[in-house]
């Protein structure tokens, strides 16, 4: 739990923490008696891992009769949750919008394969 301390500001109470994902959820007491729940995630390890995966040569999957699957992106949990709330689940609701967002040059750091999705 010592790793969580660098993600928490003074006066915040930790509600949940996931060390493998680097996600911490805290409760903040605001002026006027209001409360705010905040979720933070350290993206740096995920971005570094996605860059390393993108460097690895992907196998050629053309010509087979099986449905091959390969990782196309590593999306930080906080961004994934936001996108699900805005555009829906990637496999069930709106694959086109998911691919559009992943193909956006601003989101290139999440892609682990080369080319256009």
C-alpha positions in Angstrom: 0.0 0.0 0.0 3.0 2.3 0.2 3.0 2.8 -3.6 -0.5 4.3 -3.3 0.7 7.2 -1.2 2.3 9.0 -4.2 -1.1 9.0 -5.9 -3.0 10.5 -3.0 -3.1 14.1 -1.9 -3.4 15.2 1.7 -6.9 15.1 3.0 -8.1 12.3 0.6 -9.3 8.9 1.7 -8.4 5.9 -0.4 -11.5 4.0 -1.5 -9.8 1.4 -3.7 -6.3 0.7 -5.2 -5.1 -1.7 -7.8 -1.3 -1.9 -7.9 -1.1 -4.0 -11.2 -3.2 -1.4 -13.1 -1.9 1.6 -11.1 -5.4 2.8 -10.4 -6.4 4.6 -7.2 -9.9 5.9 -6.3 -10.1 8.5 -3.6 -12.8 10.4 -1.7 -12.2 14.2 -1.4 -14.0 16.5 1.0 -14.6 19.8 -0.7 -15.5 23.2 0.8 -19.2 23.5 1.5 -19.5 19.9 2.6 -19.5 18.5 -0.9 -17.8 15.2 -1.7 -16.0 14.2 -4.8 -14.8 10.7 -5.9 -11.7 10.8 -8.1 -10.1 7.9 -10.0 -6.5 8.3 -11.2 -4.2 6.0 -13.2 -0.5 6.1 -13.9 -0.4 5.6 -17.7 3.4 5.6 -18.1 4.0 1.9 -17.7 1.1 1.0 -20.0 2.4 3.4 -22.7 5.9 2.0 -22.4 4.6 -1.6 -22.7 2.4 -0.6 -25.8 5.5 0.9 -27.5 7.5 -2.2 -26.9 4.7 -4.4 -28.3 4.5 -2.2 -31.3 8.2 -2.8 -32.1 7.7 -6.6 -32.2 7.0 -7.9 -35.7 3.5 -9.1 -36.0 2.9 -12.5 -37.8 1.4 -12.5 -41.2 -2.2 -13.8 -40.6 -3.4 -13.8 -44.2 -4.3 -17.0 -46.1 -5.5 -19.1 -43.2 -9.0 -20.4 -42.6 -9.0 -19.7 -38.9 -10.1 -16.4 -37.3 -6.8 -15.2 -35.9 -6.8 -12.6 -33.1 -4.0 -10.4 -32.1 -3.7 -7.5 -29.7 -4.3 -4.1 -31.4 -4.1 -1.7 -28.5 -3.4 -1.3 -24.8 -6.0 1.2 -23.5 -5.6 2.7 -20.0 -8.5 1.6 -17.7 -9.5 5.2 -17.1 -9.8 6.0 -20.8 -11.5 2.6 -21.5 -14.2 3.4 -18.8 -14.7 6.9 -20.2 -15.1 5.6 -23.8 -17.5 2.8 -22.7 -19.7 5.5 -21.0 -19.6 7.7 -24.1 -19.8 5.3 -27.0 -20.6 1.9 -25.5 -18.8 -1.5 -25.3 -16.3 -2.1 -28.2 -17.6 -5.5 -29.1 -21.3 -4.9 -28.7 -22.2 -1.3 -29.5 -20.0 0.7 -31.8 -16.8 -0.9 -33.2 -16.5 1.7 -35.9 -16.3 4.5 -33.3 -13.7 2.5 -31.3 -11.6 2.0 -34.4 -11.9 5.7 -35.3 -10.7 6.7 -31.9 -7.8 4.2 -31.9 -6.8 5.4 -35.4 -6.7 9.0 -34.2 -3.0 10.2 -34.3 -3.5 11.6 -30.8 -4.1 8.0 -29.5 -1.3 6.3 -31.4 0.5 5.6 -28.1 -2.2 3.0 -27.3 -1.8 0.9 -30.6 0.4 -2.2 -30.4 0.2 -3.2 -34.0 1.2 -1.3 -37.1 -1.0 0.2 -39.7 -4.6 1.3 -39.8 -7.3 -0.6 -37.9 
